[in-house]
């Protein structure tokens, strides 16, 4: 880095922490928490790219990618993201595609850990402790729940962001020196694509079990034959069609309406048989 390099200050770090509390405020069905994530990253982008509007626009657009993560652990990812943006702002040879790759690859595992610790454990413990007071009409109940649930969550935000930023920057610096950044980017891309593939198989559903092949007692559902070709073939085909249509700049609202009509038409055809 040169003497004119851009560095984040404690001011930006604090602003990201507070803004991360609003991660779910603009949740949407298309990219879930992306708007809240982008909002939290704005102080970082403004600071690092204040003299380069083109890079600032690219970074802001990059921050609007799909995001699904436990809010309390999101600052850890934001800290790593901020460290990589800082390196990108000061190193012209830095490959900015690594930012998206690393963010995508870490999003899923962090969400799993966060859901287990926060939603599956901390929330239940806080509820169990507070419900005894609340059931007796004691005002201490809800107050205790809010404290037990939110104080550890906020501490996790604070230390998570600082940890992610500090060690994210340390890792990037050493990765650049040793020349392993390309391998890290490739590995992160593979993990990210694997996570996307798992999400497709889990969340994209099209039930074709009502369509039978054959007649009488030899009739078998169409899905059985499709799964013999490749398990999850139908969800993959649906995803592929949607991805292709989005690439053709078709509005998401039109895609949703079109999907509803297509599903109704398929249901009508199934009912005829």
GIDAMO-V710526 format. One record per residue. RES is the residue in three letters. PHI is phi in radians with two decimals (none if undefined). NEAR is the number of other ideal C-beta (glycine too) atoms within 12 Angstrom. Layout:
res=RES phi=PHI near=NEAR
res=RES phi=PHI near=NEAR
This chain:
res=UNK phi=none near=19
res=UNK phi=-1.63 near=10
res=UNK phi=-1.19 near=7
res=UNK phi=-1.72 near=10
res=UNK phi=-1.15 near=18
res=UNK phi=-1.57 near=29
res=UNK phi=-2.23 near=24
res=UNK phi=-1.34 near=37
res=UNK phi=-1.94 near=18
res=UNK phi=-1.08 near=16
res=UNK phi=-1.08 near=15
res=UNK phi=-1.14 near=31
res=UNK phi=-1.06 near=34
res=UNK phi=-1.10 near=22
res=UNK phi=-1.14 near=27
res=UNK phi=-1.13 near=46
res=UNK phi=-1.04 near=36
res=UNK phi=-1.15 near=22
res=UNK phi=-1.20 near=31
res=UNK phi=-1.12 near=44
res=UNK phi=-1.17 near=26
res=UNK phi=-1.85 near=23
res=UNK phi=-0.98 near=36
res=UNK phi=-1.61 near=23
res=UNK phi=-1.14 near=17
res=UNK phi=-2.16 near=21
res=UNK phi=-1.04 near=19
res=UNK phi=-2.43 near=20
res=UNK phi=-1.32 near=15
res=UNK phi=-1.41 near=21
res=UNK phi=-2.28 near=21
res=UNK phi=0.96 near=25
res=UNK phi=-1.69 near=34
res=UNK phi=-1.10 near=30
res=UNK phi=-1.17 near=26
res=UNK phi=-1.14 near=31
res=UNK phi=-1.15 near=41
res=UNK phi=-1.09 near=34
res=UNK phi=-1.04 near=30
res=UNK phi=-1.19 near=41
res=UNK phi=-1.50 near=47
res=UNK phi=-0.98 near=29
res=UNK phi=-1.01 near=32
res=UNK phi=-1.15 near=47
res=UNK phi=-1.13 near=39
res=UNK phi=-1.09 near=28
res=UNK phi=-1.23 near=28
res=UNK phi=-1.33 near=35
res=UNK phi=-2.02 near=29
res=UNK phi=-1.14 near=18
res=UNK phi=-1.89 near=15
res=UNK phi=-2.47 near=20
res=UNK phi=-1.13 near=13
res=UNK phi=-1.16 near=12
res=UNK phi=-1.16 near=26
res=UNK phi=-1.11 near=25
res=UNK phi=-1.12 near=15
res=UNK phi=-1.11 near=22
res=UNK phi=-1.14 near=36
res=UNK phi=-1.14 near=26
res=UNK phi=-1.13 near=18
res=UNK phi=-1.12 near=32
res=UNK phi=-1.28 near=39
res=UNK phi=-1.64 near=28
res=UNK phi=-1.14 near=31
res=UNK phi=-0.92 near=28
res=UNK phi=-2.47 near=39
res=UNK phi=-2.52 near=37
res=UNK phi=-2.67 near=40
res=UNK phi=-1.11 near=35
res=UNK phi=-0.92 near=38
res=UNK phi=-1.18 near=39
res=UNK phi=-1.75 near=39
res=UNK phi=-1.05 near=45
res=UNK phi=-1.06 near=44
res=UNK phi=-1.06 near=39
res=UNK phi=-1.17 near=46
res=UNK phi=-1.10 near=53
res=UNK phi=-1.13 near=43
res=UNK phi=-1.10 near=41
res=UNK phi=-1.03 near=47
res=UNK phi=-1.11 near=49
res=UNK phi=-1.10 near=41
res=UNK phi=-1.25 near=46
res=UNK phi=-1.14 near=46
res=UNK phi=-1.11 near=37
res=UNK phi=-1.13 near=36
res=UNK phi=-1.14 near=37
res=UNK phi=-1.24 near=34
res=UNK phi=-1.92 near=28
res=UNK phi=-2.08 near=27
res=UNK phi=-1.12 near=14
res=UNK phi=-1.62 near=14
res=UNK phi=-1.26 near=25
res=UNK phi=-1.51 near=25
res=UNK phi=-1.22 near=30
res=UNK phi=-1.16 near=23
res=UNK phi=-1.13 near=37
res=UNK phi=-1.09 near=43
res=UNK phi=-1.16 near=30
res=UNK phi=-1.10 near=32
res=UNK phi=-1.17 near=40
res=UNK phi=-1.08 near=46
res=UNK phi=-1.16 near=34
res=UNK phi=-1.25 near=28
res=UNK phi=-1.53 near=35
res=UNK phi=-0.99 near=38
res=UNK phi=-1.11 near=30
res=UNK phi=-1.03 near=26
res=UNK phi=-1.15 near=35
res=UNK phi=-1.12 near=31
res=UNK phi=-1.12 near=20
res=UNK phi=-1.14 near=24
res=UNK phi=-1.11 near=32
res=UNK phi=-1.11 near=21
res=UNK phi=-1.19 near=18
res=UNK phi=-1.33 near=24
res=UNK phi=-1.52 near=32
res=UNK phi=-1.31 near=23
res=UNK phi=-1.45 near=15
res=UNK phi=-2.09 near=21
res=UNK phi=-1.06 near=29
res=UNK phi=-1.10 near=26
res=UNK phi=-1.18 near=18
res=UNK phi=-1.11 near=19
res=UNK phi=-1.07 near=28
res=UNK phi=-1.15 near=23
res=UNK phi=-1.08 near=19
res=UNK phi=-1.22 near=23
res=UNK phi=-1.37 near=25
res=UNK phi=-1.18 near=20
res=UNK phi=-1.10 near=16
res=UNK phi=-1.28 near=21
res=UNK phi=-1.12 near=20
res=UNK phi=-1.15 near=14
res=UNK phi=-1.73 near=11
res=UNK phi=1.35 near=10
res=UNK phi=-1.48 near=15
res=UNK phi=-1.11 near=13
res=UNK phi=-1.08 near=19
res=UNK phi=-0.95 near=22
res=UNK phi=-1.11 near=21
res=UNK phi=-1.12 near=18
res=UNK phi=-1.12 near=23
res=UNK phi=-1.07 near=26
res=UNK phi=-1.07 near=21
res=UNK phi=-1.23 near=20
res=UNK phi=-1.15 near=27
res=UNK phi=-1.51 near=29
res=UNK phi=-1.59 near=22
res=UNK phi=-1.11 near=18
res=UNK phi=-1.07 near=23
res=UNK phi=-1.10 near=32
res=UNK phi=-1.24 near=24
res=UNK phi=-1.08 near=21
res=UNK phi=-1.13 near=32
res=UNK phi=-1.08 near=37
res=UNK phi=-1.09 near=27
res=UNK phi=-1.28 near=22
res=UNK phi=-1.11 near=38
res=UNK phi=-1.12 near=42
res=UNK phi=-1.13 near=28
res=UNK phi=-1.14 near=26
res=UNK phi=-1.08 near=37
res=UNK phi=-1.21 near=37
res=UNK phi=-1.13 near=22
res=UNK phi=-1.44 near=22
res=UNK phi=-1.15 near=35
res=UNK phi=-1.14 near=31
res=UNK phi=-1.09 near=19
res=UNK phi=-1.12 near=25
res=UNK phi=-1.09 near=36
res=UNK phi=-1.04 near=22
res=UNK phi=-1.25 near=16
res=UNK phi=-1.15 near=28
res=UNK phi=-1.15 near=26
res=UNK phi=-1.19 near=12
res=UNK phi=-1.54 near=13
res=UNK phi=1.34 near=12
res=UNK phi=-1.71 near=18
res=UNK phi=-1.08 near=30
res=UNK phi=-1.11 near=19
res=UNK phi=-1.19 near=16
res=UNK phi=-1.11 near=29
res=UNK phi=-1.07 near=29
res=UNK phi=-1.12 near=19
res=UNK phi=-1.09 near=21
res=UNK phi=-1.13 near=32
res=UNK phi=-1.13 near=24
res=UNK phi=-1.10 near=17
res=UNK phi=-1.09 near=23
res=UNK phi=-1.09 near=29
res=UNK phi=-1.17 near=19
res=UNK phi=-1.10 near=18
res=UNK phi=-1.11 near=29
res=UNK phi=-1.12 near=27
res=UNK phi=-1.07 near=21
res=UNK phi=-1.14 near=19
res=UNK phi=-1.16 near=23
res=UNK phi=-1.08 near=25
res=UNK phi=-1.15 near=21
res=UNK phi=-1.50 near=15
res=UNK phi=-1.83 near=19
res=UNK phi=-1.56 near=24
res=UNK phi=-2.29 near=18
res=UNK phi=-2.49 near=28
res=UNK phi=-1.46 near=18
res=UNK phi=-1.94 near=27
res=UNK phi=-1.15 near=20
res=UNK phi=-1.35 near=19
res=UNK phi=-1.55 near=24
res=UNK phi=-1.81 near=19
res=UNK phi=-1.92 near=19
res=UNK phi=1.74 near=13
res=UNK phi=-2.48 near=9
res=UNK phi=1.09 near=8
res=UNK phi=-1.30 near=7
res=UNK phi=-1.63 near=8
res=UNK phi=-1.21 near=16
res=UNK phi=-2.26 near=19
res=UNK phi=-1.14 near=20
res=UNK phi=-1.01 near=25
res=UNK phi=-1.06 near=24
res=UNK phi=-1.10 near=19
res=UNK phi=-1.24 near=20
res=UNK phi=-1.16 near=24
res=UNK phi=-1.21 near=19
res=UNK phi=-1.20 near=13
res=UNK phi=-1.24 near=14
res=UNK phi=-2.87 near=14
res=UNK phi=-1.02 near=16
res=UNK phi=1.39 near=24
res=UNK phi=-1.12 near=23
res=UNK phi=-1.13 near=29
res=UNK phi=-1.01 near=28
res=UNK phi=-1.13 near=25
res=UNK phi=-1.13 near=19
res=UNK phi=-1.08 near=27
res=UNK phi=-1.06 near=24
res=UNK phi=-1.05 near=18
res=UNK phi=-1.13 near=21
res=UNK phi=-1.10 near=25
res=UNK phi=-1.10 near=17
res=UNK phi=-1.15 near=14
res=UNK phi=-1.17 near=20
res=UNK phi=-1.11 near=18
res=UNK phi=-1.11 near=11
res=UNK phi=-1.52 near=12
res=UNK phi=1.16 near=10
res=UNK phi=-1.39 near=18
res=UNK phi=-1.10 near=13
res=UNK phi=-1.07 near=17
res=UNK phi=-1.08 near=13
res=UNK phi=-1.18 near=16
res=UNK phi=-1.12 near=24
res=UNK phi=-1.11 near=18
res=UNK phi=-1.13 near=14
res=UNK phi=-1.09 near=18
res=UNK phi=-1.10 near=22
res=UNK phi=-1.06 near=14
res=UNK phi=-1.16 near=14
res=UNK phi=-1.12 near=19
res=UNK phi=-1.12 near=19
res=UNK phi=-1.11 near=14
res=UNK phi=-1.15 near=14
res=UNK phi=-1.11 near=23
res=UNK phi=-1.09 near=18
res=UNK phi=-1.12 near=13
res=UNK phi=-1.12 near=15
res=UNK phi=-1.10 near=19
res=UNK phi=-1.14 near=11
res=UNK phi=-1.22 near=10
res=UNK phi=-1.76 near=16
